[in-house]
Amino acid sequence: MNLIRCTAAQCEAMAAVHAEAFPASWRWDEFEDLLDGAGIYGFLASSDRDGAPLGVILCRVAAGEMEVLTIGVAHDARRRGVAKALIAAALPAARDLGASECFLEVAVDNDPAIALYEGLGFRRAGLRKAYYDRRPVGFVDALVMRLDLNAAPQ
Ligand SMILES: CC(C)(COP(=O)(O)OP(=O)(O)OC[C@H]1O[C@@H](n2cnc3c(N)ncnc32)[C@H](O)[C@@H]1OP(=O)(O)O)[C@@H](O)C(=O)NCCC(=O)NCCS
């Protein structure tokens, strides 16, 4: 697996793999706009065999806090450590930008993602009621999870 820090050149691949991970995905130009934002950075994982994009993470650091804006891995590439590798790349980058803690939101019914984050040392820090709009099915609560970047492995 190759991991690269994203620039505008990766936005099409970021959007392509995001679309494989999420039903409501972000367009390439949305990634491009986001990457222009202060404190925003991302990593793209791709196959070292054929260069196919495998996963993406986008984060923001502001006021000493890192936030994971999105992380997604293509269906066929799951359970091979791609998300773990993306987070492992993103945490030191956040420390370099002055962050001492990381927060993210995850739907309460997203067992794979919760298992991923808990395995990496994230702890439950709160609940946002009706955070995700899944109409017509309804709304789903989000867990807020937190990782102390000073306590996490460097
Ligand atoms: C959640 C997601 C990013 C995980 O990506 P991944 O590359 O498959 O995760 P990894 O292979 O790095 O898994 C690391 C650990 O997370 C946990 N985990 C990941 N997927 C899991 C699953 N389906 N069931 C149980 N545990 C899981 C396991 O502990 C795993 O370690 P192991 O494989 O050694 O047991 C991926 O399933 C995904 O893209 N889902 C859709 C988008 C999404 O929900 N994003 C998160 C939004 S908050």
The ligand as an ORCA input file, in Angstrom:
! r2SCAN-3c Opt
* xyz 0 1
  C     -14.746      1.850      8.998
  C     -13.765      1.658      7.841
  C     -13.108      3.001      7.502
  C     -12.672      0.639      8.310
  O     -11.699      0.551      7.274
  P     -10.752     -0.742      7.134
  O      -9.622     -0.355      6.262
  O     -11.549     -1.923      6.756
  O     -10.247     -0.922      8.640
  P      -8.903     -1.676      9.064
  O      -8.659     -2.841      8.176
  O      -7.805     -0.690      9.229
  O      -9.352     -2.242     10.491
  C      -8.660     -1.962     11.696
  C      -9.446     -2.550     12.846
  O     -10.750     -1.944     12.937
  C     -11.713     -2.929     13.355
  N     -12.659     -3.167     12.261
  C     -12.629     -2.681     11.008
  N     -13.689     -3.124     10.288
  C     -14.397     -3.926     11.121
  C     -15.583     -4.707     10.966
  N     -16.269     -4.731      9.798
  N     -16.039     -5.403     12.037
  C     -15.386     -5.393     13.208
  N     -14.218     -4.692     13.419
  C     -13.746     -3.975     12.376
  C     -10.921     -4.194     13.646
  O     -10.482     -4.117     14.998
  C      -9.727     -4.038     12.698
  O      -8.611     -4.758     13.067
  P      -8.493     -6.316     12.593
  O      -8.854     -6.366     11.144
  O      -7.063     -6.622     12.887
  O      -9.477     -7.075     13.440
  C     -14.467      1.038      6.584
  O     -15.274     -0.054      6.995
  C     -15.332      2.034      5.828
  O     -14.856      2.744      4.942
  N     -16.643      2.088      6.149
  C     -17.588      2.975      5.453
  C     -17.302      4.429      5.723
  C     -17.322      4.723      7.206
  O     -18.173      4.230      7.953
  N     -16.373      5.578      7.647
  C     -16.268      5.982      9.042
  C     -17.203      7.099      9.318
  S     -17.073      7.670     11.007
*
